[in-house]
Amino acid sequence: MVDQIRFFAGAARLLEGRSAGEYMEGLTSIIRREPVGVCAQVAPWNYPMMMAVWKFAPALAAGNTVVIKPSDTTPASTVLMAEIIGQILPEGVFNVLCGDRDTGRAMVEHPTPAMASITGSVRAGMQVAESAAKDVKRVHLELGGKAPVVVFEDADIAKTVSGVSEAGFFNAGQDCTAATRVLVHESIHDEFVTALAKAAADTKTGQPDDEDVAYGPLNNANQLKQVSGFIERLPAHAKVEAGGHRVGDKGYFYAPTVVSGLKQDDEIIQNEVFG
């Protein structure tokens, strides 16, 4: 976290772009960079502390003030940072507002912030953009992805399966860059799917403080419901090669899952699962 904050502190002094030019005789045009003002920021729950830093650090470094709302399921680390920062910065420069999505919406629609920033789903980003448009706020939208992996026929299957597993199951798949969509050359497809399914089946699920666990719980009940729903709604041509079910009856644990036979327009291909 400290490294990230130091990076943004330095980056604010190294902004690129032509700063001056002679466009008319006797006149010099310059670009003056000024703070935007108050920035309303909504951070996600998947990397709550790091994502909060990525929100407030560049904004503060550029001379802005911040009102940040952490996720209602992971507010503690952001509140702790606010307590620490509050001992250094003037009152009112860094502010944390806890609440649900309605709280975030109220922040964005409030007339005071000049900029709104969110990391979240495409749906949430569209809502923020719509709300911000009412008074032409600037927006910064970091939205969901569907990161593809392309496996060619000359790939080392063992190494590729290892890499895909790590990239797909890291943080229980709750990552916008998670490897959730794999396109495999037909000549090695079956062998690759078998190997990936075995890797998923061999991936231990459990509490994150267990050193042998590579796939911890999903963040909350709604996320468990979302992940389960994608599997329950799979089309008839899809096949669950591994996992596809909840683990235990307590907590939000879901088995690492591999699904084959999907088509480009299937729901699970077109939408971010985030788990």
Sequence and secondary structure as in RCSB ss.txt:
>XXXX:A:sequence
MVDQIRFFAGAARLLEGRSAGEYMEGLTSIIRREPVGVCAQVAPWNYPMMMAVWKFAPALAAGNTVVIKPSDTTP
ASTVLMAEIIGQILPEGVFNVLCGDRDTGRAMVEHPTPAMASITGSVRAGMQVAESAAKDVKRVHLELGGKAPVV
VFEDADIAKTVSGVSEAGFFNAGQDCTAATRVLVHESIHDEFVTALAKAAADTKTGQPDDEDVAYGPLNNANQLK
QVSGFIERLPAHAKVEAGGHRVGDKGYFYAPTVVSGLKQDDEIIQNEVFG
>XXXX:A:secstr
 HHHHHHHHHHTT   S  EEEEETTEEEE       EEEEE  SSSHHHHHHHHHHHHHHTT EEEEE  TTS 
HHHHHHHHHHTTTS TTSEEE    HHHHHHHHHSSS SEEEEEE HHHHHHHHHHHHTTT EEEEEE    EEE
E TTS HHHHHHHHHHHHHGGGG STT   EEEE TTTHHHHHHHHHHHHHTS BS TTSTT SB   SSHHHHH
HHHHHHHT  TT EEEE  SB SSSSS B   EEES  TTSHHHHS    
